Amino acid sequence: MRRAAPDPSSARLAGPWTHRNVSANGIRLHVAESDGGGPLVVLLHGFPEFWWSWRHQVAALAERGYRVVAADLRGYGDSDKPPRGYDLWTLAGDVAGLVRALGEPRAHLVGHDWGGLIAWTVTALHPRLVRSLTALGAPHPLAVRSAMVRDPRGQGRATAAYALGFQLPRWPERSLRAEGGARVERIMRGWAGPEWAASADFAEATAHYRRAVQVSGTVHCAMEYYRWAARSQLRAEGRRFAAAVARPPTVPVLQVHGALDPCLLPRTAAAAKRWAGPEHRLHVMPATGHFPHEEHPEETTELLLEGLSR
């Protein structure tokens, strides 16, 4: 007998934070918030996770005086899952709308993976809303695009290893949900550094991510991010997007990247300097894969605090 899909509210895991809904850009976004009374920090997760990937940072940053909001991106967790809007134009609009809806004039943006690509895009398209940008495991979108062509045996091969299969209809959705989301754990084990992949924290984390990916509609929405990225390369929309995000940021930019990241390579992250503006710093963490904030949470938090203070 087929099991019922988990309820989206299962993403509202308990902890030293408050869960609430925020209306932004025409949809409802679920956020976990811990208010330390200071400037707003918005945390944006990546694939195949949800807001909970920032569990180590939410309370820690709030204790240091920041108002911290970790959001479920469109299509993930307990946020709305509309049939459209998984392009970086719209996703950036979601985050810009979130900052405004939270009643703040500006925010520090911190993003991992897709959340980092979105944060780069918000910084380019909505610069007045951004105090600083921190991207974890997320080179500038144009650095990724360029590396696909200029580094076919490196970044091109690394991206094709997972993203090519995501372009197929229906099969990725079925494979990611099968066996209680077992493929999610396999993907994360392949992308993580060996130390974290062998830890009890990894086992606990992936149990939550396996459950979250089974929430109705989540996997299809997650795949639409990748499908838009591929389709846009062949369309005028992609050229317009590239021109729009080419403007270098005028705010401080910190990149944190794992030296062992097999998904988005460290050399691709280094190539982002071209689009990163005058106040750019790249920190490569040794013995770390694609998830610095989960693999080495305390070190990552200190790096974030240093970046926010700039």
C-alpha positions as CSV (number, residue, x, y, z in Angstrom):
1,M,0.0,0.0,0.0
2,R,1.4,3.4,-1.0
3,R,2.2,5.7,1.9
4,A,0.7,9.1,2.0
5,A,3.0,12.0,1.3
6,P,4.3,14.0,4.3
7,D,2.4,17.1,5.0
8,P,4.3,20.3,4.1
9,S,4.0,21.5,7.7
10,S,6.5,18.7,8.6
11,A,9.2,21.2,7.5
12,R,8.4,23.3,10.6
13,L,10.9,21.6,12.8
14,A,11.1,22.8,16.4
15,G,14.0,24.8,17.7
16,P,15.1,28.2,19.0
17,W,13.2,30.0,16.2
18,T,9.7,31.0,15.3
19,H,7.8,29.7,12.2
20,R,5.6,31.9,10.2
21,N,4.3,32.7,6.7
22,V,5.2,35.7,4.7
23,S,3.4,36.9,1.5
24,A,6.0,37.9,-1.1
25,N,5.9,38.3,-4.9
26,G,2.4,36.8,-5.1
27,I,3.1,33.6,-3.1
28,R,3.4,32.4,0.5
29,L,6.8,31.7,1.8
30,H,7.5,29.8,5.0
31,V,10.3,31.2,7.2
32,A,12.0,30.3,10.4
33,E,13.0,33.4,12.3
34,S,15.2,34.3,15.3
35,D,15.3,37.9,16.1
36,G,18.5,39.3,17.8
37,G,17.3,42.8,17.3
38,G,19.8,43.9,14.7
39,P,20.2,44.0,10.9
40,L,18.3,41.5,8.8
41,V,20.1,38.4,7.5
42,V,18.2,36.2,5.0
43,L,19.4,32.6,4.6
44,L,18.6,30.8,1.4
45,H,19.1,27.1,1.1
46,G,20.0,24.9,-1.9
47,F,19.1,21.5,-3.5
48,P,18.1,19.0,-2.1
49,E,17.4,20.7,1.2
50,F,15.1,23.2,2.8
51,W,15.4,26.0,5.4
52,W,16.6,23.5,8.1
53,S,20.1,23.3,6.4
54,W,20.8,26.6,8.3
55,R,19.9,25.1,11.7
56,H,23.4,25.7,13.0
57,Q,23.5,29.4,11.9
58,V,20.0,30.7,12.8
59,A,20.3,30.8,16.5
60,A,24.1,31.5,16.5
61,L,23.7,34.6,14.3
62,A,20.7,35.8,16.4
63,E,22.8,35.5,19.5
64,R,25.3,37.9,17.9
65,G,22.6,40.5,17.4
66,Y,21.1,39.8,14.0
67,R,17.5,39.3,12.9
68,V,17.8,36.0,11.1
69,V,15.3,34.6,8.7
70,A,15.8,31.2,7.0
71,A,13.3,30.8,4.2
72,D,12.0,27.8,2.3
73,L,12.5,28.7,-1.4
74,R,9.5,28.6,-3.8
75,G,8.6,25.0,-4.3
76,Y,10.3,23.7,-1.1
77,G,9.3,22.8,2.4
78,D,6.2,24.6,3.6
79,S,6.4,27.4,1.0
80,D,3.9,27.5,-1.9
81,K,4.6,25.3,-4.9
82,P,3.0,27.1,-7.9
83,P,3.4,25.5,-11.4
84,R,5.6,28.3,-12.7
85,G,8.2,30.8,-11.5
86,Y,11.4,28.7,-11.2
87,D,13.5,31.1,-13.2
88,L,16.1,33.2,-11.5
89,W,14.2,36.4,-12.4
90,T,11.2,35.3,-10.5
91,L,13.1,33.6,-7.6
92,A,15.1,36.9,-7.1
93,G,11.7,38.7,-7.0
94,D,10.6,36.3,-4.3
95,V,13.6,37.2,-2.1
96,A,13.3,41.0,-2.8
97,G,9.6,40.8,-1.9
98,L,10.4,38.9,1.3
99,V,12.9,41.6,2.4
100,R,10.2,44.2,1.8
101,A,7.5,42.2,3.5
102,L,9.7,41.8,6.6
103,G,9.6,45.6,6.9
104,E,13.3,46.1,6.3
105,P,14.9,48.5,3.8
106,R,18.0,46.2,3.2
107,A,19.3,42.8,4.2
108,H,22.4,40.7,4.3
109,L,21.9,37.8,1.9
110,V,23.5,34.5,2.5
111,G,22.8,31.7,0.1
112,H,24.0,28.1,-0.6
113,D,23.9,26.3,-3.9
114,W,20.6,27.6,-5.7
115,G,20.1,29.9,-2.8
116,G,23.5,31.4,-3.5
117,L,22.7,31.8,-7.3
118,I,19.5,33.6,-6.2
119,A,21.4,35.8,-3.9
120,W,23.9,36.8,-6.6
121,T,20.8,37.6,-8.8
122,V,19.1,39.7,-6.2
123,T,22.3,41.7,-5.7
124,A,22.4,42.5,-9.4
125,L,18.6,43.1,-10.0
126,H,17.7,44.7,-6.7
127,P,20.9,46.3,-5.4
128,R,19.3,48.8,-3.1
129,L,17.9,45.9,-1.0
130,V,21.3,44.3,-0.3
131,R,23.8,45.1,2.5
132,S,26.2,42.3,1.7
133,L,26.3,39.0,-0.2
134,T,27.7,35.7,1.0
135,A,27.6,32.7,-1.3
136,L,28.4,29.2,-0.1
137,G,29.1,26.6,-2.8
138,A,27.7,29.0,-5.4
139,P,29.9,30.8,-7.9
140,H,28.4,33.7,-9.8
141,P,25.8,32.5,-12.4
142,L,28.0,33.8,-15.2
143,A,31.0,32.0,-13.8
144,V,29.1,28.7,-14.0
145,R,27.8,29.4,-17.4
146,S,31.3,30.3,-18.7
147,A,32.9,27.3,-17.1
148,M,30.4,24.9,-18.8
149,V,32.0,26.1,-22.1
150,R,35.6,26.8,-21.2
151,D,36.1,23.9,-18.8
152,P,34.1,21.0,-20.4
153,R,36.2,18.3,-18.8
154,G,35.9,19.9,-15.4
155,Q,32.8,22.0,-14.6
156,G,31.0,20.8,-17.8
157,R,31.5,17.1,-16.8
158,A,30.7,17.8,-13.1
159,T,27.4,19.5,-14.0
160,A,26.4,16.9,-16.6
161,A,26.8,14.2,-14.0
162,Y,23.6,15.2,-12.3
163,A,21.9,18.1,-14.1
164,L,21.6,16.3,-17.5
165,G,19.4,13.6,-16.0
166,F,17.3,16.3,-14.3
167,Q,16.2,17.5,-17.8
168,L,14.2,14.3,-18.5
169,P,10.4,14.4,-17.9
170,R,9.0,12.6,-14.9
171,W,11.9,10.1,-14.3
172,P,13.9,12.4,-12.0
173,E,10.8,13.0,-9.9
174,R,10.1,9.3,-9.5
175,S,13.7,8.4,-8.8
176,L,14.1,11.0,-6.1
177,R,11.0,10.0,-4.3
178,A,11.6,6.2,-4.6
179,E,12.6,4.2,-1.6
180,G,11.7,7.0,0.8
181,G,14.0,9.5,-0.9
182,A,17.1,7.2,-0.8
183,R,18.6,8.9,-3.9
184,V,18.7,12.2,-2.0
185,E,21.0,10.7,0.6
186,R,23.2,9.2,-2.2
187,I,23.5,12.6,-3.9
188,M,24.4,14.3,-0.7
189,R,26.9,11.6,0.2
190,G,28.6,12.0,-3.2
191,W,28.7,15.8,-2.8
192,A,29.8,16.0,0.9
193,G,33.2,15.8,2.4
194,P,34.1,12.4,3.8
195,E,34.2,13.5,7.4
196,W,30.6,14.8,7.5
197,A,29.3,12.0,5.3
198,A,30.4,9.5,7.9
199,S,28.9,11.4,10.9
200,A,25.7,10.9,12.9
201,D,24.8,14.5,12.0
202,F,24.8,13.6,8.3
203,A,22.5,10.6,9.0
204,E,20.1,12.9,10.9
205,A,20.2,15.6,8.3
206,T,19.6,13.4,5.3
207,A,16.7,11.7,7.1
208,H,14.9,15.1,7.2
209,Y,15.8,15.9,3.6
210,R,14.6,12.5,2.4
211,R,11.3,13.1,4.1
212,A,11.0,16.7,2.8
213,V,11.6,15.6,-0.8
214,Q,8.5,13.4,-0.6
215,V,6.2,16.3,0.2
216,S,3.8,16.5,-2.7
217,G,5.0,18.7,-5.6
218,T,8.5,19.4,-4.1
219,V,10.6,17.2,-6.4
220,H,8.9,18.6,-9.6
221,C,9.5,22.2,-8.4
222,A,13.1,21.4,-7.6
223,M,13.7,19.9,-11.1
224,E,12.1,23.0,-12.7
225,Y,15.0,25.1,-11.3
226,Y,17.4,23.0,-13.3
227,R,15.2,22.8,-16.4
228,W,14.9,26.5,-16.6
229,A,18.7,26.9,-16.3
230,A,19.2,24.5,-19.2
231,R,16.4,25.9,-21.4
232,S,17.4,29.5,-20.9
233,Q,20.9,28.9,-22.4
234,L,19.2,28.4,-25.8
235,R,16.8,31.3,-25.7
236,A,16.8,35.1,-25.8
237,E,15.7,35.1,-22.2
238,G,19.1,33.6,-21.2
239,R,21.0,36.3,-23.0
240,R,18.9,39.0,-21.3
241,F,19.5,37.4,-18.0
242,A,23.3,37.2,-18.6
243,A,23.3,40.9,-19.4
244,A,21.2,41.8,-16.3
245,V,23.4,40.0,-13.8
246,A,26.8,41.1,-15.3
247,R,26.8,44.3,-13.3
248,P,29.3,43.8,-10.4
249,P,28.1,44.3,-6.9
250,T,29.0,47.4,-5.0
251,V,28.5,45.7,-1.6
252,P,31.0,43.4,0.2
253,V,30.9,39.9,-1.3
254,L,32.2,36.7,0.5
255,Q,32.4,33.4,-1.2
256,V,32.9,30.2,1.0
257,H,33.7,27.1,-1.0
258,G,34.7,23.6,-0.2
259,A,38.0,22.5,-1.6
260,L,36.5,19.0,-2.3
261,D,33.3,20.3,-3.8
262,P,32.6,17.9,-6.8
263,C,29.4,19.7,-7.9
264,L,30.6,23.3,-8.4
265,L,34.3,23.2,-8.6
266,P,36.6,25.5,-6.6
267,R,38.2,26.8,-9.8
268,T,34.7,27.8,-11.0
269,A,34.2,29.6,-7.7
270,A,37.6,31.4,-8.2
271,A,36.5,32.5,-11.7
272,A,33.6,34.4,-10.1
273,K,36.0,37.2,-9.1
274,R,35.4,38.7,-12.6
275,W,31.8,39.5,-11.6
276,A,32.2,39.9,-7.8
277,G,33.0,43.7,-7.5
278,P,35.7,45.5,-5.7
279,E,35.0,44.2,-2.1
280,H,35.3,40.5,-2.9
281,R,36.9,37.7,-0.8
282,L,37.0,33.9,-1.6
283,H,37.6,31.5,1.3
284,V,38.2,27.9,0.3
285,M,37.7,25.5,3.2
286,P,40.0,22.4,3.2
287,A,38.6,18.9,3.5
288,T,35.1,20.2,2.8
289,G,32.5,19.3,0.1
290,H,29.5,21.1,-1.2
291,F,27.9,21.9,2.2
292,P,30.3,24.1,4.3
293,H,27.6,25.4,6.6
294,E,26.6,21.8,7.6
295,E,30.1,20.1,7.4
296,H,31.9,22.8,9.5
297,P,29.1,24.9,11.1
298,E,31.1,26.7,13.7
299,E,33.8,27.8,11.3
300,T,31.2,28.8,8.7
301,T,29.3,30.9,11.3
302,E,32.5,32.7,12.2
303,L,33.2,33.4,8.5
304,L,29.6,34.7,8.1
305,L,30.0,37.0,11.1
306,E,33.2,38.3,9.7
307,G,31.6,38.9,6.3
308,L,28.5,40.6,7.9
309,S,30.6,42.9,9.9
310,R,32.3,44.3,6.8
